[in-house]
């Protein structure tokens, strides 16, 4: 198995993709708006992906947070609010905000599970600050670490109730970054003491089964390498200080914060200690290069992957999505 999660170019597999994925046997797949047209079409696509490998569970993932980060869009699917909505409610009614976040995530998760998606790269555990770049902005769950952890825990719980596994991102924290890592390398010059605040939500949820690294350079920890490519940050900060023992993915290695070819980035990320490389752009040449240059998935990573997918399955109850959305909206109304 190749330790990579690959993107797909369109709403169905091409013959070339089918042949390549069958041979490369990636750890999983990620879907984007280009892959999300109708419910029936998505279910056919995810069924095709599962059939390629014959595994009981295949990681099929998406970035579906709500707000700006929504790959499954209206009118085919409901619109979901960004994290800021729950932050506002938390200021007046913390318990209601937690329940609203849980109901929202369960509703969203049921929509994902219905079309065959079992992993959602949600929620951001980044602590927002006045200088936080707009790439995080209203996606953040707040500026207080305890609040971010509480709303993030509720989000992971709601997704789990729907049979979908969530994700801790972006370790060790994107909140102090003043640049968009999709476009350039952010550099955070805070001290180790100051960064304790950023680590706190991740430490609180360190037992989550899946996490994602940040393409951000923290000179106090590593003067040259961003977290994704830094053995010190991955081992000493993420694995030891945060205490995260789950499956560690890179953020998308196509992002311009990183340099070198896509296969070179993948090789460096795996060598630094990331478990699996996330490659989103669905370029066959890049994906083939990754499959050639990274070693096969290790036994330890395979166990982490299996453990992560244990939480993927059928929803826990028969509640209707519309009922969950109505509950969320009634609770959010308290902040109006």
N, C-alpha and C positions, 0 to 999 in steps of 0.2 A: 504493500500500500504506500502511495506517495503522501508525505505529510503536507498536503496542500488542500485548500478549499478553492475550487475554481468557479468562475462565472460562466454563463451561457449567453450566446449572442442574441437569441430571439425567443419567440413564444413556443418553439418546439426545437428538439435536437436536430441538428444537421447530420448528414451521414458521416462527415468528417469528425464532428464532435463525438458522435456515438462510438466510432472506431477508436478515437484517441482515449476517451474516458474508460472504455472497456480495457484497453491495454495499460493505461497509467494507473488505474484504480485509485483515484484520489480519496482522501479522507472524507470529503463532502463537497457540497455545492452551495453557492449563494445566488439568490435571485434578486433582480432589480425591476424597475418599472417596465423595462423592455420585455420582461418575461411574464408580466402580470396583466392579462387582457380580460379574461373572464374566469369565473370559478371553474367551469368545466375544463377549459383549456389548461389552467394551472394544475388541476388534478391529474390530467393526462400527462403533463410534463413531469410532475413529481413521481407519478407511477412509473414512467419510463426510466427516470433516474434510479429508482430503487431496483427496477428489474435488471439494470445493467450488471449488478454485482451479486445479487442473490443473498445479501445480508439481511438479517431480521430487521435491523435498524440502520438506515443510512442518514448521515447528517445532511439535512437540507435546510438552509438558513436564509435569513432576510434581515435587513435593517428596517424595522417597522416600529418607530417610536411614537408617532403622532406628530402633528404640526408639520414643520418643514421636512422632516425625515419620514416620509410615507411612500412606500413603493406600491402598495395596493391602495388605489385612490378611488374617490367617488367618481361616477355614481355607482360603480359596481360594488364598492365596499364603503362602509361608513367612514366618516372623518373622525379622527381622534385628536384630542388636544395635546399640545406640547407640555413638557414638564412644568413650565411656569404656572399653569393653571392650578396645579396641586400645591405649588409653593405659596401662591396667594391665599388659598384656603387654609393652609397650615398656619398662617399668621393669625387667623381668627378662631380656628377650630382644628387643632392638630389631629385629634382622633378621627374627625370626619374626613380630613385630608388623606389620612392613611387608608381609610375604608374606600374612599373614592378612587385612590390610586390602584388599590387591589381590584375593585370592580372593573375599572377601565382596562387593566391589564388582562383580566380574565376574559372580558369581551373580545379584546383584540386577539388574544391567544386562541380563542375558539374559532375566529375567522381564519387564522393561520393554520390551525390543525385541520380545518375542514378541507383545505386545499393541499394538505400533505406536507406542510412545513413544521419542523419539530424544534428548531432553534431560532430564537430572535435575539439579535445583538442590541439588547435593551436591558438594563437602563444605564444611562450615563451616571457614574458616581463622582463626577467632577464637581468640586466645590466652587461655585461661582464667586467672582470677585469683581470690583468695579472695572478692572482692566481686562476682564475675560474677553477674548475675541468672540466676534459674532458667530463664528462657526459652532460654538457651544451655545452662548446666548440663552435664548428662551428654552433650550433643551434641558438646561440644568434644573435640578430638583431643589435648589436653594443655595444659600451662602453659609449655612451653619452645618458643620459636619454631622452632627447628631440627626438633624432634620433630613439631610440627604440620605443617610443610612436608613432612617425609618421609612421614608417614602420609597427608597430603592428596594428595601426588603419587601415592602408591600407589593411592589411591581413584580419582583421575582416570584412571590407567592401566588399572585394572580395568574401569571403566565403558567406556573406549575399546575395550578388547578385545572387549566385548560389542556394540560398534557404537552406544554411547550417549555423548553429550557431557556432561561434568560442568560445574561452575560454581564460581568463586571467590566466596565470600560470607563476611562482609558487609563490603565495603570502605568505609572504611579500618580496620575492626575493631570488633567488638561486645563484646570481652572485658572492657572497663572499665565498660561500662554497668551501672548498678545499678537500672534500671527496664526494664520490658517495653515495647518500642516498639509492640506491638499495642495497648497501652492508654494510653500517655502518651509524651511526648518525653523520652528519656534525655539527660542533659547530662554530658559527660565533661570534667572540668576539668584533666586532665593537661597537662603542658608538652609542647612539640614534641619535646624530647629524650626524655621518657618514652615518647611515642607511637612512637618508632622501633622499640621492641620489637613493637608491634602491627602495624606495617607489614611487618616482616621476612618472614613467610610469604607474603604477597601479592607481595612483590618477588621472592622465590625462584621463584614460579610465575607471574610476570607475563606469560608467553607463552601462558597458557591462553586459549582462544578466547571464553569467556563469563565475565562477572563480574557481581556484583550489589552495588548500593550499600546503605548503612545509613541508616535514619531516626534518626540520632543527631546531636546538636549538639556540636561541638568548638569552644568559644570561642577557643582559641588560633589557630584557622584562620579561623573565621567566627562572629562573635558572635550573628548573627541566624538563620542558616539551617542546617538539618540537611544532612548530606552530600548526600542525594538532590537537594536544591534549591539547592545552593551551587556557583556557577560556579567559585569559587576552589578548593574541595576537589576537584571533579571534574577540573578542568584541571591545577591545580598539584600536588595531592597524588596523585590516582589516576592521571592520565595521565602526568605528568612525574616525580614523585618515586618512585611505585611503578613506573612504566614500563609500565602496562597499556595495550595497544593493541587489545584485543579488543572484543567486543560488550558494552556496558555497559547492564544492565537496572536498573530501580528495584526495590527490594523492593516488596511489595504496597502500592499507594498507598491502599488502603482502610484501612490501619492508623491508629489514633487518634493516633499521634505527629504526624501531619500535620493541618493545618487547611485550611479552605476546602472548596468543593465538589470532588467527584472530578474533574470536567473541569478545574477550576482547578489542582488539584494536578498533573494530567498536563501541562498547558500549561507550568507552572513548571518541572517536571522536565526536559522536553524543551528548554526555553529555557536551563536551567542547563548542559546538555551531556550528559544521559543519552541513550542511543540509542533505547531502547524502554521503554515504560511497562508495568508488570505490574499488571493489574487483575483481581482473583480472584473477586469476589462474584457475577458473572454477572447483574448487574442491567442489563437492556436500556437503561433510561433513562441510566444512567451511561455505558455503553459507547457509546451514540449520541452523548452529549455529548462524550466524548473524541474520537470520530471527527470531530466537527464543529470542535473547537477546536485540534487539533494539526495542524501541517503534514504533508504526505505525507513518507514516509520519504526521506531524502536518498540521493544516489548513494553517498556514503561509507559510510553505515550499511548500505545494501543490500549493499555489498561485504563488510562485516564479518559480516553475517548469512549470506551465502553461504559465506564462509570458515569460520564457526563450524559450519555444517552439513556441511562436507566430512568431518568425523570421524564422522558418523552413517551407519550402514550395517549390513551383515551382521556377525555375530560372526566373529572371526578363526579359530576352530577349532570342533571338534565336541564338545568336552568337555561332559558332562552337568552341569546345575546341582547335582544331588545330590552329585556328586563334588567340586565346588568347596566346597560347604557342609561336607562331611565334612573336607576339608583345612583349612578355616577353624577348625572346631571342635577338631580335633586340635591345631592350633597354639595356640588360645586356652586349651586345657587346661593349657598350660605355666604359666599364671598362677594356676592353682587352688591 
